Each structure stands twice: as C-alpha cells, then as structure tokens.
C-alpha cells in the first residue's frame, strides 16, 4: 500500500486556482472502499486493457533498469476532486505487485480544482506505474466533471432533494459506479457550502451505499402505467404491492397531468395528508402539459416569478422557463391546480433533462419542486472529462516535456 499525502482544504467558497497547498499532512488512505474485494480491472487484465505503448515501455524499463518517477495528474477545466475510485484501485495494484506508491493528493475529495492544476502526484517505480496510467485516468476524469455538475445543481436548488437516476445512461457498471460516486461527492460539497439537501439516493442497489442507503430509490416507470391502463390504477397496484413505501405517481403518460394528478390525490387523501404522495412530471419537450400553452406559460410565471422573465434570456433558458415539457411554468401550473384542489400536501417530483443549466433557470423561477430525478449531471461534452498524466521527475531530477512546466511540484 502506499501513503497518501493530503493537503488541507481551504474553507473559502472561492478556492483560487493560484493558491498553493499548505504544509501537507501524511495519512494512510487505508484499504479500498470494498475491503477484500478484487480490484477492477483485475491485475491480470491490466496488460490487455492499457495502451500498448505503455506495455512496451514497461518491457524496456525492465531491460534497461528501473527508476523512481513522479507523475502529475491534471485536467484542462475546473472540476471537483473525486479521486477515491482511482486511489482505491492504485492501492490494490500496489498491494498485488508488492510495490509502494506515494500519492500526494493536492485537493481532497470534494474540493474545487482549477484548470491545469495537478490534482495529485503519484511517485514510485517506473516499472510498476507505467502501465497503470490508462486505467487510473479512466476512473478519474469523468467522475471529477460529474461531481462538478452535481455540486452546481445542488447549490442552485439547495432545498430540493435530488435522486441520481443516471444508471440507464451509463455504458456499464463501471461507469454507473463512477457516476453515483461523483453525485455523492458533488452533493457532499453542496451540503458543506450552502447546507443543501443534495442527492439523497439513486436508482440501483449496487451503488446506493454512496448515499448512505441500503437500497436504490424508485417507484414506477411509464411501462407500469401503460400496463395498468390508467394512472390511478397504476397507483393502486403499486400501493397494494408496496403498502409501506411512499407513493410517487407518473402523471404524464396519457397527457392528462392535471386531471390524473387530482384523481390520484382524491384516491389517496390520507397519503396526501401524511406527505407520502408525490406526483412526478416527466412530460416530453414536444408538448405542453395539460392546461397551458406558450401564452399561458408566461401568465403563470407573471403570477409567481415575474423577475424570471424580465431579464435577458437565451433560447435555451426560455425553453426551460416557458417551453414545452417540464418547464418552470409547467411546475407552477401543477402546483396551482393541486393547491386549488385542496391538496397542498401533495409533493412534486420533476424529471427530464435536469442538468446544471436547467437547475439554474429553475432556481431563478423559484419553482416549487420537492425532488428531482436526474441523470443529467453526467458530462455532456466527453472531451472535457479527459484527465492527463505526465511524468515530472525521473530519479529525483525534475524533468517534463516543454510546455508542461506548470506541472512541476513546488
């Protein structure tokens, strides 16, 4: 196992990108998160999964002699540090190879990192480290960007509970683990900075532990409503099968968001009074929810959030405010109709494209959302997720390719 050297996190909200870490404190990072579990990728898979030129370099170093090197790992955009999965894997590989890696973690988990700033330095045997770069970078870059997005969303809507419903949008269990972990890191930062509720759970059992849960969260997909033949009947089926769980009902399947929401509330008034019934809006962007159109959307916001439509807005922002689908106007319209029906205790869950930009607009319109289900904290521009690792020291001598001198450890 190596040691991890961690720099003290700054307390300011605005960690400046030119700030230098203070005196580092040495601490043991301990075993991987899942103690005793086999690392993934497995040790015997590394050669097949890493870049070929790293394997060839490892063979050359084995022939001509090893040396101690230090890698600097950085990203080209601001991120939130989310290094745990990469560090756990490096520790597991070090143990399996009977090697020692020293990891100087410059930004603790959840800390803001400026573009180009080294997140960490990794020191050890060149022979033991050279073929690991591909795999630890895979575990780092996307997680850091997703954590950044999740933090921004939670900070903008601090009173909203978020649920990480990203699993279906991931390319497999490895990515699903990274994204759930990232949401928990970004959420934790938002809690520390602004007291946000943040992410309270996610969709699958496998990654629920990142949110302090034993099981994933979720109630019904559109398929259940289609199977039941009516929104109310789907709610009844769910309640009869899972009577001890809160009930969240999808209300957009038949395009009768208002009518079906009211009918469900009338069917389960005791759940409404107990605060255990929510209606979930997931209306597609190609149509407006029942009862409003563009002009009525403006009118709704004029009643509840006039400042939101007074300033300059981009086309994308206007769509989030008064466009089709789950807009700010749609949510306010549903809240009006529920309250008029005497169902003030019914909660609203929103989904459909809730990423950082949409959450910022929702905050400007002060929308009455109780919870958001989202996978849209996943990085939208995959090029932004590319982490890079460069060697900056060979055998104790500082040396890095021209143009990357900013990575040298000071």
C-alpha positions as CSV (number, residue, x, y, z in Angstrom):
1,X,0.0,0.0,0.0
2,X,1.4,3.5,-0.4
3,X,0.7,6.5,1.6
4,X,-1.5,9.4,0.6
5,X,-0.3,12.9,1.4
6,X,-3.3,15.2,1.6
7,X,-3.2,19.0,1.5
8,X,-5.5,21.0,3.8
9,X,-8.7,22.1,2.1
10,X,-9.4,25.8,2.1
11,X,-12.6,26.9,3.8
12,X,-13.5,29.7,1.3
13,X,-16.2,29.1,-1.2
14,X,-13.9,30.6,-3.9
15,X,-10.8,28.5,-3.8
16,X,-8.5,30.3,-6.2
17,X,-6.7,28.4,-8.8
18,X,-3.3,30.0,-8.0
19,X,-3.4,29.1,-4.3
20,X,-0.6,26.8,-3.1
21,X,-1.3,24.0,-0.7
22,X,-0.1,24.4,2.8
23,X,2.1,22.0,4.7
24,X,0.9,18.6,3.9
25,X,-0.2,16.1,6.5
26,X,0.7,12.5,6.0
27,X,-2.1,10.0,6.4
28,X,-2.7,6.4,5.5
29,X,-5.6,6.1,3.0
30,X,-6.3,2.5,4.1
31,X,-7.7,-0.3,2.0
32,X,-10.0,0.0,-1.0
33,X,-13.6,1.1,-0.2
34,X,-14.8,-2.5,-0.5
35,X,-12.4,-4.3,1.8
36,X,-11.1,-7.6,0.5
37,X,-12.8,-7.2,-2.9
38,X,-10.8,-8.0,-6.0
39,X,-9.7,-4.8,-7.8
40,X,-11.4,-4.0,-11.1
41,X,-9.9,-4.2,-13.6
42,X,-8.1,-7.3,-12.2
43,X,-4.4,-7.4,-12.1
44,X,-4.3,-10.0,-14.8
45,X,-6.4,-7.7,-17.1
46,X,-4.1,-4.7,-17.0
47,X,-1.9,-5.6,-19.9
48,X,-4.9,-6.2,-22.2
49,X,-6.7,-3.0,-21.2
50,X,-3.9,-0.5,-21.1
51,X,-2.4,1.4,-24.1
52,X,0.1,-0.8,-25.9
53,X,2.9,1.8,-25.8
54,X,2.8,1.7,-22.0
55,X,3.3,-2.1,-22.1
56,X,6.2,-1.7,-24.5
57,X,7.8,0.9,-22.3
58,X,7.4,-1.3,-19.2
59,X,9.4,-4.0,-21.1
60,X,12.1,-1.5,-22.0
61,X,12.4,-0.3,-18.4
62,X,12.6,-3.9,-17.2
63,X,15.5,-4.5,-19.6
64,X,17.5,-1.3,-19.1
65,X,16.8,-0.6,-15.4
66,X,14.1,0.9,-13.2
67,X,14.0,4.4,-11.8
68,X,11.7,6.3,-9.4
69,X,9.3,8.7,-11.2
70,X,6.6,11.1,-10.2
71,X,3.5,11.6,-12.3
72,X,1.4,14.8,-12.2
73,X,-2.3,14.2,-12.9
74,X,-4.4,17.2,-14.1
75,X,-7.4,18.3,-16.1
76,X,-7.9,21.1,-18.5
77,X,-11.1,22.5,-17.0
78,X,-12.3,23.3,-13.4
79,X,-13.6,20.2,-11.6
80,X,-14.4,18.9,-8.2
81,X,-11.9,16.4,-6.9
82,X,-13.3,12.9,-6.9
83,X,-10.3,10.7,-6.7
84,X,-11.4,7.8,-4.4
85,X,-12.1,5.1,-7.0
86,X,-8.8,5.8,-8.8
87,X,-6.9,5.8,-5.4
88,X,-8.6,2.6,-4.2
89,X,-7.5,0.9,-7.4
90,X,-3.9,2.1,-7.2
91,X,-3.7,0.9,-3.6
92,X,-5.0,-2.5,-4.7
93,X,-2.5,-2.8,-7.6
94,X,0.4,-1.7,-5.3
95,X,-0.5,-4.4,-2.8
96,X,-0.8,-7.1,-5.5
97,X,2.6,-6.1,-7.0
98,X,4.2,-5.7,-3.6
99,X,5.1,-2.2,-4.6
100,X,4.9,1.2,-2.8
101,X,3.2,4.2,-4.4
102,X,3.3,7.6,-2.7
103,X,0.3,9.7,-3.6
104,X,0.4,13.4,-2.9
105,X,-3.3,14.3,-3.1
106,X,-3.3,18.1,-3.6
107,X,-7.0,18.5,-3.4
108,X,-9.1,16.5,-1.0
109,X,-12.3,14.8,-2.2
110,X,-15.0,17.4,-2.8
111,X,-12.6,20.3,-3.2
112,X,-12.7,22.7,-6.2
113,X,-9.7,22.3,-8.6
114,X,-8.7,24.9,-11.2
115,X,-8.0,24.1,-14.8
116,X,-4.5,22.8,-15.2
117,X,-3.8,22.4,-11.5
118,X,-2.4,18.9,-10.6
119,X,-5.0,17.0,-8.6
120,X,-2.4,14.6,-7.3
121,X,1.2,13.4,-7.8
122,X,2.0,9.7,-7.9
123,X,5.5,8.6,-7.1
124,X,7.0,5.1,-7.3
125,X,8.8,2.6,-9.5
126,X,8.5,3.5,-13.2
127,X,8.2,-0.3,-14.0
128,X,5.3,-0.7,-11.6
129,X,3.5,2.6,-12.6
130,X,4.0,2.9,-16.4
131,X,1.2,0.5,-17.4
132,X,-1.4,1.9,-15.0
133,X,-1.9,5.4,-16.5
134,X,-4.7,4.4,-18.9
135,X,-6.8,2.8,-16.2
136,X,-6.5,5.2,-13.3
137,X,-7.3,8.1,-15.7
138,X,-10.4,6.3,-16.8
139,X,-11.5,6.3,-13.1
140,X,-10.8,9.9,-12.5
141,X,-11.7,12.4,-15.2
142,X,-15.4,11.7,-15.8
143,X,-16.0,11.4,-12.1
144,X,-14.5,14.8,-11.4
145,X,-16.6,16.6,-14.1
146,X,-19.8,14.8,-12.9
147,X,-19.1,15.8,-9.3
148,X,-18.7,19.4,-10.5
149,X,-22.1,19.3,-12.3
150,X,-23.8,17.7,-9.4
151,X,-22.4,20.3,-6.9
152,X,-23.6,23.1,-9.1
153,X,-27.1,21.7,-9.4
154,X,-27.4,21.2,-5.6
155,X,-26.1,24.6,-4.8
156,X,-28.6,26.3,-7.2
157,X,-31.5,24.3,-5.7
158,X,-30.5,23.8,-2.0
159,X,-34.0,23.0,-0.8
160,X,-34.6,20.2,-3.3
161,X,-33.9,16.5,-2.8
162,X,-32.0,15.0,-5.8
163,X,-32.1,11.4,-6.9
164,X,-29.3,10.0,-9.2
165,X,-31.2,8.3,-12.0
166,X,-28.2,8.0,-14.3
167,X,-27.8,4.2,-14.4
168,X,-29.7,3.8,-17.7
169,X,-27.5,6.4,-19.4
170,X,-24.2,4.8,-18.4
171,X,-22.2,2.4,-20.6
172,X,-21.9,-0.3,-18.0
173,X,-21.4,-1.0,-14.3
174,X,-18.0,0.7,-14.1
175,X,-19.4,4.0,-15.4
176,X,-22.5,3.6,-13.2
177,X,-20.3,3.3,-10.1
178,X,-18.2,6.3,-11.1
179,X,-21.3,8.5,-11.7
180,X,-23.1,7.5,-8.5
181,X,-19.8,8.2,-6.6
182,X,-19.5,11.6,-8.4
183,X,-23.0,12.6,-7.5
184,X,-22.3,11.8,-3.8
185,X,-19.1,13.9,-3.9
186,X,-20.7,16.9,-5.5
187,X,-23.7,16.6,-3.2
188,X,-21.4,16.5,-0.2
189,X,-19.7,19.7,-1.3
190,X,-23.0,21.5,-1.7
191,X,-24.1,20.4,1.8
192,X,-20.9,21.8,3.3
193,X,-21.0,25.0,1.3
194,X,-24.7,26.0,1.4
195,X,-26.5,23.4,3.6
196,X,-28.1,21.9,0.6
197,X,-30.3,18.7,0.9
198,X,-28.4,17.3,-2.2
199,X,-28.6,13.8,-3.5
200,X,-30.5,11.5,-1.1
201,X,-30.3,8.3,-3.1
202,X,-30.0,6.7,-6.5
203,X,-31.7,4.2,-8.7
204,X,-29.8,1.0,-8.1
205,X,-29.0,-1.2,-5.1
206,X,-25.4,-1.7,-6.3
207,X,-24.3,2.0,-5.7
208,X,-26.8,3.0,-3.0
209,X,-24.0,2.9,-0.4
210,X,-22.5,6.1,-1.8
211,X,-25.6,7.9,-0.5
212,X,-25.8,6.1,2.9
213,X,-28.6,3.8,1.6
214,X,-29.0,0.1,1.6
215,X,-31.3,0.0,-1.5
216,X,-32.0,2.1,-4.6
217,X,-34.9,4.5,-4.8
218,X,-37.7,4.5,-7.3
219,X,-41.4,3.8,-7.8
220,X,-42.9,3.3,-11.2
221,X,-41.8,3.6,-14.8
222,X,-44.1,4.6,-17.7
223,X,-44.4,0.9,-18.5
224,X,-46.4,0.3,-15.3
225,X,-48.9,3.0,-16.2
226,X,-49.3,1.5,-19.7
227,X,-49.7,-2.0,-18.2
228,X,-52.3,-0.8,-15.7
229,X,-54.3,1.1,-18.4
230,X,-54.8,4.2,-16.2
231,X,-52.7,6.4,-13.9
232,X,-54.9,5.8,-10.9
233,X,-54.9,2.0,-11.4
234,X,-51.1,2.0,-11.6
235,X,-51.0,3.9,-8.3
236,X,-53.4,1.4,-6.7
237,X,-51.3,-1.5,-7.9
238,X,-48.1,0.0,-6.5
239,X,-49.8,0.8,-3.2
240,X,-51.2,-2.7,-2.8
241,X,-47.8,-4.3,-3.6
242,X,-45.6,-1.9,-1.6
243,X,-48.0,-0.5,1.1
244,X,-45.2,0.7,3.4
245,X,-43.5,2.9,0.8
246,X,-44.3,6.5,-0.1
247,X,-46.1,6.7,-3.4
248,X,-44.8,8.7,-6.4
249,X,-47.0,8.5,-9.4
250,X,-46.1,9.4,-13.0
251,X,-48.8,11.6,-14.4
252,X,-47.8,12.4,-18.0
253,X,-48.4,9.1,-19.7
254,X,-51.9,10.0,-21.1
255,X,-51.2,13.7,-21.4
256,X,-53.5,14.5,-18.5
257,X,-51.0,15.7,-16.0
258,X,-53.5,17.9,-14.1
259,X,-56.6,15.6,-14.3
260,X,-54.6,12.5,-13.3
261,X,-52.8,14.2,-10.5
262,X,-56.0,15.4,-9.0
263,X,-57.6,11.9,-9.4
264,X,-54.7,10.2,-7.7
265,X,-54.9,12.7,-4.8
266,X,-58.6,12.1,-4.4
267,X,-58.0,8.3,-4.4
268,X,-55.3,8.6,-1.7
269,X,-56.2,11.6,0.5
270,X,-54.7,10.0,3.6
271,X,-51.3,9.8,1.8
272,X,-51.6,13.4,0.8
273,X,-52.2,14.5,4.4
274,X,-49.3,12.4,5.6
275,X,-47.0,13.9,3.0
276,X,-46.4,10.5,1.4
277,X,-47.8,11.1,-2.0
278,X,-45.9,12.8,-4.9
279,X,-46.8,13.3,-8.5
280,X,-43.9,13.1,-11.0
281,X,-43.8,15.3,-14.1
282,X,-41.8,13.8,-17.0
283,X,-43.6,15.4,-19.9
284,X,-41.6,15.3,-23.2
285,X,-40.4,18.6,-24.6
286,X,-42.6,18.1,-27.7
287,X,-45.8,19.2,-26.0
288,X,-47.1,21.3,-23.2
289,X,-48.6,19.8,-20.1
290,X,-52.3,19.7,-19.8
291,X,-53.9,23.2,-19.5
292,X,-51.2,25.6,-20.7
293,X,-49.7,26.9,-23.9
294,X,-46.9,29.5,-24.5
295,X,-49.1,32.5,-23.6
296,X,-50.5,30.8,-20.5
297,X,-47.0,29.8,-19.5
298,X,-46.0,33.5,-19.5
299,X,-49.1,34.3,-17.4
300,X,-48.2,31.6,-14.8
301,X,-44.7,33.0,-14.4
302,X,-46.0,36.5,-14.2
303,X,-48.1,35.4,-11.2
304,X,-45.3,33.6,-9.4
305,X,-41.9,34.6,-10.6
306,X,-42.1,37.8,-12.8
307,X,-38.4,38.5,-12.4
308,X,-37.5,35.3,-14.1
309,X,-38.8,36.5,-17.5
310,X,-37.8,40.2,-17.1
311,X,-34.1,39.9,-17.9
312,X,-32.2,38.7,-20.9
313,X,-32.7,35.0,-21.6
314,X,-31.1,32.7,-24.2
315,X,-33.4,30.5,-26.2
316,X,-32.4,27.5,-24.1
317,X,-33.3,29.4,-20.9
318,X,-36.6,30.5,-22.3
319,X,-37.4,26.8,-23.2
320,X,-36.8,25.9,-19.6
321,X,-39.0,28.7,-18.4
322,X,-42.0,28.7,-20.7
323,X,-41.4,26.0,-23.3
324,X,-42.8,22.5,-23.7
325,X,-42.1,19.6,-21.3
326,X,-41.2,20.1,-17.7
327,X,-40.7,23.8,-17.7
328,X,-40.8,26.2,-14.8
329,X,-44.3,27.3,-15.9
330,X,-45.5,23.7,-16.0
331,X,-44.4,23.1,-12.5
332,X,-46.0,26.3,-11.2
333,X,-49.2,25.4,-13.1
334,X,-49.4,22.0,-11.5
335,X,-48.8,23.4,-8.0
336,X,-51.6,25.9,-8.5
337,X,-54.1,23.2,-9.5
338,X,-53.1,20.9,-6.6
339,X,-53.4,23.7,-4.1
340,X,-56.8,24.8,-5.6
341,X,-58.0,21.2,-5.2
342,X,-57.1,21.2,-1.5
343,X,-54.0,19.0,-1.9
344,X,-51.3,21.3,-0.6
345,X,-49.7,18.3,1.0
346,X,-49.1,16.6,-2.4
347,X,-45.4,16.8,-3.4
348,X,-44.0,17.4,-6.9
349,X,-41.2,15.4,-8.3
350,X,-39.7,16.6,-11.6
351,X,-37.5,14.8,-14.2
352,X,-36.5,15.2,-17.8
353,X,-33.2,17.0,-18.6
354,X,-32.4,18.5,-15.2
355,X,-28.7,19.4,-15.7
356,X,-26.8,22.4,-14.3
357,X,-28.2,24.9,-16.8
358,X,-31.9,23.8,-16.3
359,X,-31.4,23.8,-12.5
360,X,-30.0,27.4,-12.6
361,X,-33.1,28.5,-14.5
362,X,-35.4,26.7,-12.1
363,X,-33.8,28.5,-9.2
364,X,-34.3,31.8,-10.9
365,X,-38.0,31.0,-11.2
366,X,-38.2,29.8,-7.6
367,X,-40.0,26.7,-8.7
368,X,-41.9,24.6,-6.1
369,X,-40.2,21.3,-6.7
370,X,-39.8,18.9,-3.8
371,X,-37.5,16.5,-5.6
372,X,-35.7,16.0,-8.9
373,X,-34.8,12.7,-10.5
374,X,-31.8,13.3,-12.9
375,X,-29.1,11.6,-14.8
376,X,-28.2,14.9,-16.5
377,X,-25.3,15.6,-14.2
378,X,-23.4,13.2,-16.4
379,X,-20.8,15.1,-18.5
380,X,-22.3,16.4,-21.7
381,X,-19.1,17.1,-23.5
382,X,-16.9,14.0,-23.1
383,X,-13.8,15.7,-24.2
384,X,-14.0,17.8,-21.0
385,X,-13.5,14.6,-19.0
386,X,-10.1,13.8,-20.3
387,X,-7.6,13.6,-17.4
388,X,-3.9,13.7,-18.3
389,X,-0.9,12.3,-16.5
390,X,2.7,13.5,-17.2
391,X,5.9,12.4,-15.5
392,X,7.6,15.4,-13.9
393,X,10.5,13.7,-12.1
394,X,12.9,10.9,-13.1
395,X,15.2,9.6,-10.4
396,X,14.8,12.7,-8.3
397,X,15.5,15.1,-11.2
398,X,12.7,17.4,-12.3
399,X,12.0,16.9,-16.0
400,X,8.9,17.4,-18.0
401,X,8.1,17.9,-21.7
402,X,8.3,21.5,-22.9
403,X,5.0,23.3,-22.3
404,X,4.1,21.4,-19.2
405,X,6.5,23.1,-16.8
406,X,3.4,24.3,-14.8
407,X,3.1,20.7,-13.5
408,X,6.4,20.7,-11.7
409,X,5.9,20.3,-8.0
410,X,6.8,23.4,-6.0
